[in-house]
Amino acid sequence: MNDPNQNIERDAILFALHKECTNPTAEQIITWVKRYPQYAEDIRSHTAIIKDWAARESMPAIEPSEAMLSRSQSRAMDALYKAQMASVVQQPCATSHTFDQIMASRGTDVPELSRKLDISRGILSALIGGRMLPPVGERLVAALTNCLEISREIFNNALQCACATPRLGHAKAEGTPSVIPRSYEDLVRASSMPAERKQFWLGED
């Protein structure tokens, strides 16, 4: 069994080592090992860690890439949405109309809506499949409520249901399919639509 007193003494010695040697030299390591031979292995391990920290501090800061920023924004938007949803009482989907039910009652589907609105099918699929993080762009909300002849309240309820039960997107050959919520702006900018259509749906025209 480990001796508690010995552990306390070792920890105190290692603490002093970290405090005194911010970037230990070979001479300092030898001195500390000779001073406390019973803790030689711990001292060598900790001095290696200290030197690694010192080396990292001297390296230039890594500039975030566009991909890193995009992923961070998506995670932030997802966290914000979850916090918002947790603060309100959600209406059960059983008492609301889903997007699929609304489209079926109007005799339409995603491909037809995509053609009518001149918007990427992938954007509509993400919305209906619960993979679009609210808020949804006002132009798309207005276009869909008008085209489907529904109120904003019905749209919001359908959106709540979709986000509560997200469906998988298209599976990729190199990995398993997964639900990755993305913001409305991110989906529009990443789509294959012409620049002028992206500007329109983003309200930048």
C-alpha positions as CSV (number, residue, x, y, z in Angstrom):
1,M,0.0,0.0,0.0
2,N,1.1,3.6,-0.6
3,D,2.3,5.5,2.4
4,P,0.1,8.7,2.7
5,N,3.0,10.6,4.3
6,Q,5.3,9.7,1.4
7,N,2.7,10.8,-1.1
8,I,2.3,14.2,0.6
9,E,6.1,14.6,0.6
10,R,6.3,13.7,-3.1
11,D,3.6,16.1,-4.0
12,A,5.2,18.9,-2.1
13,I,8.5,18.3,-3.8
14,L,6.9,18.2,-7.3
15,F,5.0,21.4,-6.6
16,A,8.3,23.1,-5.6
17,L,9.9,21.7,-8.8
18,H,7.1,23.3,-11.0
19,K,7.4,26.6,-9.1
20,E,11.2,26.8,-9.4
21,C,11.8,25.3,-12.8
22,T,9.7,27.0,-15.5
23,N,11.9,25.5,-18.2
24,P,14.3,23.1,-16.5
25,T,17.8,22.7,-17.8
26,A,19.8,19.4,-17.8
27,E,21.8,20.7,-14.8
28,Q,18.6,21.5,-12.9
29,I,17.1,18.0,-13.6
30,I,20.3,16.3,-12.4
31,T,20.4,18.5,-9.2
32,W,16.8,17.6,-8.3
33,V,17.3,13.9,-9.0
34,K,20.4,13.9,-6.8
35,R,18.5,15.8,-4.1
36,Y,15.5,13.5,-4.1
37,P,16.7,10.1,-5.6
38,Q,13.6,8.3,-4.2
39,Y,11.5,10.4,-6.5
40,A,13.8,10.4,-9.5
41,E,11.3,8.9,-11.9
42,D,8.6,11.4,-10.9
43,I,11.0,14.3,-11.3
44,R,12.1,13.2,-14.8
45,S,8.4,12.8,-15.9
46,H,7.4,16.2,-14.5
47,T,10.4,18.0,-16.0
48,A,9.6,16.5,-19.4
49,I,6.0,17.9,-19.0
50,I,7.2,21.3,-17.9
51,K,9.6,21.5,-20.9
52,D,6.8,20.5,-23.2
53,W,4.6,23.3,-21.8
54,A,7.4,25.8,-22.2
55,A,7.9,24.8,-25.8
56,R,4.2,25.2,-26.6
57,E,4.1,28.7,-25.0
58,S,6.9,29.8,-27.4
59,M,5.0,28.6,-30.5
60,P,2.9,31.1,-32.4
61,A,-0.9,31.0,-31.8
62,I,-2.8,28.9,-34.4
63,E,-5.1,31.0,-36.6
64,P,-8.5,29.5,-36.9
65,S,-9.5,28.2,-40.3
66,E,-12.8,28.9,-42.1
67,A,-13.9,25.3,-41.4
68,M,-13.1,25.7,-37.6
69,L,-15.0,29.0,-37.4
70,S,-18.0,27.4,-39.3
71,R,-18.1,24.4,-36.9
72,S,-17.8,26.7,-33.9
73,Q,-20.6,28.9,-35.2
74,S,-22.8,25.8,-35.8
75,R,-22.2,24.5,-32.3
76,A,-22.9,27.9,-30.8
77,M,-26.2,28.2,-32.8
78,D,-27.1,24.6,-31.7
79,A,-26.4,25.4,-28.1
80,L,-28.4,28.6,-28.3
81,Y,-31.4,26.9,-29.9
82,K,-31.4,24.1,-27.3
83,A,-31.3,26.7,-24.5
84,Q,-34.2,28.5,-26.1
85,M,-36.2,25.3,-26.5
86,A,-35.6,24.3,-22.9
87,S,-37.0,27.6,-21.7
88,V,-40.4,27.1,-23.3
89,V,-43.0,24.5,-23.1
90,Q,-43.1,22.7,-26.4
91,Q,-46.4,21.7,-28.0
92,P,-46.5,17.9,-28.6
93,C,-46.1,17.0,-32.2
94,A,-49.1,14.7,-31.9
95,T,-51.3,17.8,-31.7
96,S,-49.5,19.7,-34.4
97,H,-49.2,19.4,-38.2
98,T,-45.8,18.3,-39.4
99,F,-44.3,19.7,-42.6
100,D,-44.8,16.3,-44.3
101,Q,-48.5,16.4,-43.3
102,I,-48.9,20.0,-44.5
103,M,-47.3,19.2,-47.9
104,A,-49.4,16.1,-48.3
105,S,-52.6,18.0,-47.6
106,R,-51.6,20.5,-50.3
107,G,-50.6,17.8,-52.8
108,T,-47.0,19.0,-53.0
109,D,-43.5,17.8,-51.9
110,V,-40.0,19.1,-51.6
111,P,-39.0,18.9,-55.3
112,E,-42.1,20.8,-56.4
113,L,-41.7,23.4,-53.7
114,S,-38.0,23.8,-54.7
115,R,-39.1,24.5,-58.3
116,K,-41.8,26.9,-57.3
117,L,-39.7,28.9,-54.9
118,D,-36.5,28.6,-57.0
119,I,-34.5,27.5,-53.9
120,S,-32.1,24.6,-53.3
121,R,-33.9,21.3,-52.6
122,G,-31.2,20.6,-49.9
123,I,-32.2,23.7,-48.0
124,L,-35.9,22.6,-47.9
125,S,-34.9,19.1,-47.0
126,A,-32.8,20.3,-44.1
127,L,-35.7,22.4,-42.8
128,I,-38.3,19.7,-43.1
129,G,-35.9,17.1,-41.8
130,G,-35.2,19.1,-38.6
131,R,-31.6,19.7,-39.6
132,M,-31.9,23.5,-39.9
133,L,-31.2,25.5,-36.8
134,P,-33.7,28.3,-36.0
135,P,-34.2,31.1,-36.8
136,V,-35.2,30.4,-40.3
137,G,-34.7,33.2,-42.8
138,E,-37.8,35.5,-43.0
139,R,-38.0,35.3,-46.8
140,L,-38.2,31.5,-46.7
141,V,-40.8,31.6,-43.9
142,A,-42.9,34.1,-45.9
143,A,-42.6,32.2,-49.1
144,L,-43.5,28.8,-47.5
145,T,-46.5,30.2,-45.4
146,N,-47.8,31.9,-48.6
147,C,-47.2,28.9,-50.9
148,L,-48.6,26.3,-48.4
149,E,-51.4,28.7,-47.2
150,I,-50.6,28.3,-43.5
151,S,-50.2,30.8,-40.7
152,R,-46.9,31.6,-39.0
153,E,-48.1,29.8,-35.9
154,I,-48.7,26.6,-37.8
155,F,-45.2,27.0,-39.5
156,N,-43.6,27.5,-36.0
157,N,-45.3,24.4,-34.6
158,A,-44.2,22.3,-37.6
159,L,-40.7,23.6,-37.2
160,Q,-40.7,22.7,-33.5
161,C,-41.8,19.1,-34.4
162,A,-39.1,18.8,-37.1
163,C,-36.3,20.0,-34.7
164,A,-37.6,17.7,-31.9
165,T,-37.3,14.6,-34.2
166,P,-34.6,15.3,-36.8
167,R,-34.1,12.9,-39.6
168,L,-30.8,11.8,-41.1
169,G,-29.5,13.5,-44.2
170,H,-28.1,11.7,-47.2
171,A,-25.6,9.0,-46.2
172,K,-22.0,9.6,-47.4
173,A,-19.9,6.7,-48.8
174,E,-17.0,7.5,-46.5
175,G,-18.9,7.4,-43.2
176,T,-22.2,6.7,-41.4
177,P,-25.0,9.1,-41.8
178,S,-25.6,11.6,-39.0
179,V,-27.8,14.5,-38.0
180,I,-25.7,17.7,-38.2
181,P,-27.8,20.8,-37.6
182,R,-26.7,23.8,-39.5
183,S,-27.8,27.4,-39.5
184,Y,-30.0,28.8,-42.2
185,E,-27.3,31.2,-43.4
186,D,-24.7,28.4,-43.5
187,L,-27.1,26.1,-45.6
188,V,-27.8,28.9,-48.1
189,R,-24.2,29.9,-48.5
190,A,-23.1,26.3,-48.9
191,S,-25.8,25.5,-51.5
192,S,-25.1,25.2,-55.2
193,M,-27.5,28.1,-56.0
194,P,-26.3,31.0,-58.1
195,A,-24.9,34.0,-56.2
196,E,-27.9,36.2,-56.9
197,R,-30.3,33.5,-55.5
198,K,-28.2,33.2,-52.4
199,Q,-28.3,36.9,-51.9
200,F,-32.0,36.9,-52.3
201,W,-32.7,34.2,-49.7
202,L,-30.2,35.9,-47.3
203,G,-31.9,39.2,-47.8
204,E,-28.8,40.8,-49.2
205,D,-30.2,42.0,-52.6
